Each structure stands twice: as C-alpha cells, then as structure tokens.
Amino acid sequence: MRPRRTATPNKSPRKSKPIPQALAVPHPAPGRWRETYDTIKQMRTRITAPVDTMGCDQAQSKETDPKNRRFATLISLMLSSQTKDEVTDAAVSKLRTALGGSLSVDALIAADDATISEAIGKVGFWRRKTEYIKKAAQRLRDDFDSDVPKTVDELCSLPGVGPKMAFLVLQVAWNLNAGIGVDVHVHRITNRLGWHKPPTKNPEETRLNLQSWLPNELHSDINHMLVGFGQVICVPVGPRCDLCDLSTKGLCPSAQKASKSKSLKARKAVAFKAEPSSPFSPSPKIEIEIEAKQENTALYTIPPSIVKNEEMW
C-alpha cells in the first residue's frame, strides 16, 4: 500500500502573490477631477471629522519609542476594520493601559488572550483580531527585529493585514508613499463622483484606477481627506448634498436635490459652530451633531459583498 501523503497546509494562500501596483492600461483621468479634489479639500478645512482626532495617525502620539510608535499605528489599523474611529481609539487606549502603559511587541506577546480581548472587546471581529494582533506581534519579533516592515508585501504577509492597511501604515509609520489606502469611504465617494468607468466592484479595483491617473504627490492625502468627507457629508445613507459644495458647482453626478420628504424631515438637523478666524484657522470649522442611532445605522453601513472582505483590505 502506498503511504498516504501528508499535505502541507498553506497558511495564507491569499498572500502568496505580490500586491499589484499598476494597471496594464491606465484609467483615464476624469474630467474636472482637480476642481472636484480642491473643492473637497477646501470643505475639509471647515469640517472636524472623527478621523481628524481619532484616526490611525493619533495612535502613535502617546508612544515615545520609535518602534512602539510604528507598532501602535499598525495595531490601530488592524483594529479599525468594521469599527468606528471612536471605538478604535478607545480600544487602543485601553489596550495600551492593559499592557502596562505602552504598546510594544514584547508586551503584546507576553499578554494573555483574555487580557487582549477584554481591552479590544468593543471593536468589530474582536475575537479574530485578538488572534491576528498576537500572531502579527510574534511575526514582527521573529522576522522583523520587532519592528514594522517597510514594504507592502511584507506587511500583507502579516495575519489580518491587507493592502489598505499596508499603504496607510507605510504613510503614517514610515512616511513612505507607496500607494493609496482605499477604504469604504474612498471606494464609495470616488464611485459617486463618477471617477471610475465602469464603476469599480471593490476597493482594490478602485485603488489601481486611482493610482493610474492621480498625481503621486496626492496619494498620501486622499484617504484622510475623503474619509473625513465621508464621515460627515458624503455619508453612505442620506448624504448631505444640501451641505456639499460639489452639488452647487455641478461637480457630482450623484448629487441629490433636497426635498421635503418624510425621510428628510426625520433627519436631525446639522448644527454649525463657527470659531473665530485666526492665522491657524482661516475659515470657520463645522461641528456636526448626528443622532447616535442614525450614525450607527447609516454612517458605517456597507454592502454585504464589501463587508465580507473588508478587514483584509
């Protein structure tokens, strides 16, 4: 009898191929894209969004050791999938406290799973993320001298890390512009703007399209800009086209006209709070007040096909 062959399990077949960086045929630049980009950029100067105060770039601010700062950025992004910035920010802070006051590779490896789970228990997929961040820390210790890798492919070899996270980690932790981090906001908004012909089906298609025509110097800024815009104005359900300058300039083909429909009346009013102008604040900021229940059901609603793989972008 021929001896039975023992198959060697492939732990991560999805990551066996390098992350694609370019299209065979570049996507043409959309008409008036620069005017649209600059208009959104100007609107963002008047908006304080959750990502501005609780995004992944804030996670490193409480660390002093350079390696810990980079590691905190990675952990923040790994916890952020399917989770609001407010919840991610609180989870990172709670995890830091649980680990003794600093987010380090060694401290995370030494912590038991129950301690980690207790700290991050309010983020989406917390059980899976407990496993992912523990295994990622072990990989960093064993293969990368307890530091965050500096290439997209190396980052994507870590459990629970996909292209979106990898590109953002490189931008925030290493100040390396290797590509565009595309999340649900960037994917949704650029399709609403008609920047993809035909519309893209997933964030990776969106990323490759954008990278083929958007000037390289804008790659590191577009994620933060559009995420904040998508959290406050161009929300998934009931976008605030009535507050959007793109509507008045005719720059958005998806713009909706304000109406006195029942659904519009049911929406809570947006409160604008003007701050005194100064050299550091050239225009009034806008503080958006959104009913908590509405935010949970609308702001982060994602199509099921996207939800399925979002944490691996």
N, C-alpha and C positions, 0 to 999 in steps of 0.2 A: 504493500500500500504506500502510495506516495505521501510523504509527510505534508501536513497542512501548512500552508504559508501564512505567516502572521503579518497582516497588513500594518504598515507603519502609519499611524494617524497623522493626518495633515491638520495641524492646529489652526492654521489661518490661511486657507486656500484663497480667500478673497484678496489677500495682500501679497500674493506671490508675484504679481506683475507691478512694474513701476507705475506711479501715478502719471497719467498722460498730462502733458503740459501745453499741447498745441493742437489745433485742428489741421487736417490735411488741406482744407480750403478755408481760409479765414472768413468769418461772418462779416458782411459789410457794415460799416458804421451807420447807425440810424440817423435820419435827418433831424437836425436841430438838437442833437443829443447834448451838445455843450451848453446850450441855453437852458436845457432841462436840468442838467447837472448843477449848473451855477445857481439856478433858482432854488433847487432843493438845498444846496449848501447855504444859501442866504436864509432860507426858512429855518434851518437847523441852528443858526446863531440866535434865533428868538425862542427856541424850544429847549427845555430841560427834560430829557427823557431818562428813563431808568438806566439805560446803558451808559449814560454820562457819569453817573455817580456810583453805579454798582456793576459795571461791566468787568470783563476779564482783566483789563489793564489795571484795575484797582486792587486786585488780589495781592500783587507784589508789594504794595505800598507799606505794608506792616512788617516786611522782612528786610533784614539788613545784609545778610549773606547773599552774594550774587547767585549762587546755585539755588538757594532757597527761594529767591525771588522768581527765578525761572520755573522752578518746580511748582510754586504757588499758582503761577499763570496756567500751567498745564492742568493742574488739579481743578482749577476754576472752570476751565473749558470742558473738561471731562464730566463735571457735574452739571454743566449748564444745559445739556440737551433735554428737550421737553420740560424745561423748568424756567420759570420767570426769573429775571435778574435779581429781584428782591429775595427770592428764596435761595438762589445760588449764593448770593453774597452772605446771607445769614449762615448757610451751611458751611461755607469756607471759614468763617469766623469761629463757628462752633467747633469745627474740626481742628483748627489751629489751637484753640484752648484745650481740647481733649488730648492733643499731642504734646502739651507742656508749654505752649506759647509760641511755637514756631513750626511752620510746615517744612519738614525736611524729609528726605528719602529714608534715612535711617529711622526716624521717629515713626513714620507711617508703617514701615516694615515691622517694627517692634510692637506696634499696637495690635491688639486682637480684633477680630472682625466685629465683635459685638460693640466695641468702643467706636469703631469707624461708622458702623450702621446707625448707632444712636445719634451720632453727630450729623450725619447727612440724610437722616430718615425722611425729611420732607421734600427732597428732590425727586424728580421722576426716575423710575427704574433704580431706586436706591439699592436694592439687593444686588443687582447686576453691577452697578457702579462700585459697590464695596469690593467686589471681586476684581473688577477692572483696575481700580487705582492701586490695589495691593499688588497685583501682578505687574503692573506698569512700574511701580517703585522697585520691585525686585529686578526687573529687566534693566532699569537705569543703573542700579548698583552693579549688576553683573557685567553689563555690556557697554555702559557709557560713563564709567567713573562717577556714578551718582549724579550725573548732570543731564539736562535735557538735550536731546540730539539737535543737530543743526541742519538736517535735511528733511524734506517732505517724506521721502520713502522710509527713512529710519523712524520718523515719528509715527507714520502709518503702520509700522510693524508692531507698535505697542497695542495691547488689547484695549478696545473701546475708543481708539483714535482714528478718525477719518480725515479726508482732505481738508474740510472746512476748519477743523480744529488745528491741523498741522500748519496751514498757512497763517492762521491767526497767532499761533504760538511763535512761529518764526518772526512775525512782525513785532509782537509785543515783547517777547522774551529776549530775542536776539537782534532786533531792529534789522531784520533781513526781509526784503521784498521779493518773495519767491512766487507769488501768485495771489489770487483773490479768494478770500474766505467767503463762501456763499452759504448763507443760512436761509431759512424760510422767508425772512423779510426781503432779502436781496432777490431771491428767486421770484417771489410774488410781485414785488414792485416793478422790477425790470420787465416782467411779462405784461403787467398792466400798462406800462408805458409803451408797449409795442416794440421793444428793442430786440425781440427775437422773432425771426421769420423762418420757419414756422415757430409757434410757441414751444418753449423747452418743456420737457416732461419731468426733469429732475434737476437738483442743484448742480450736479456735475456738468450737465449739458449747458446750464446757464453760465457756469464758471468758464468753460472753454470758449463759449461765444464771446463773453465779455473780454477775456484776455486776448482775444484775437484782434480787437479793434480799440479798446480803451487804452489811452496812453499809460505807459508803465508807471509814471510818477503818480497816477491816481489809484493804482491798485491797492495800496495800503490804506487809503482813506475811505473808499466807497462802502466798505462793510459798516463801519461805525456810523457813517452818515445816514445810510439807508435803514439801518436797524432802528436808530432813534426816530427817524421819519415814520417808519412802520409801526413803532410802538405808540405813537401819539396821533399822527394824522392819517396815514395810509394803512389803517388797521384792516385785518382780514375781513371782518364783517362790519358793514356800515361805515365805510371810510369817510373821513371828514372832508369831503370835496368842497364843502362850503367854506372851509378854512384854508384851502390849499391854493397857493398862487399859480400852480400849474393849470388849474381849471380856468382862471381868469385870463391866462395867457394863451389858452388853446394848445397847451403842450401835452396834455394827457388824453389819449383816445378813449380811456375808460372812465373819464370823469362823469360823475352823476350829478344831475341837477337837483338842487334842494327842493323838497316838496313838503306839503303839509299832511303827509300820510300818517297813518296811525303809528307806524314803526318809528317815524322821525319824531313824532310828539313824545313817544315813550323814552327817547334817549335823554339822558341827563345833560343839562347844559354844560358847556365848557367854560370854566372860569379863567379869565385872563388877568394876570397880575403884572403890572408894569413896574419895573425897577428904574431908579434914576440912572440916566445915562452917565457914563464915565469913559475915560480913555480905554479902560479894560472891558467895558461893556457898552459897545457903541450903539446898541439898539435894545429896546425892552425885551426882557425874557418872558416866556409864556409858561405858566404853570398849569398843567392840565389836570383837572379833577374828574376822574371817571369812577362811576359806581363800581365797587369791588365785584359785585356779582356779574355785572356786564363785562368787566375786564377778564374774568376767568373764563367766560363762555365765548368771548369774541376775539380778544386780543391775541390769543395763542391757539386758536382753532386751526388745525392743519389737515389737509386731505389725508385719508387713511393710507393711501399709497405712499405718501411722503413720510407720515409718522412711522411707518414700519421700519424704515432705514435711516431715520434722521440722526440717531445717536452715532452712526458710523460715518457721517459725512467728513 
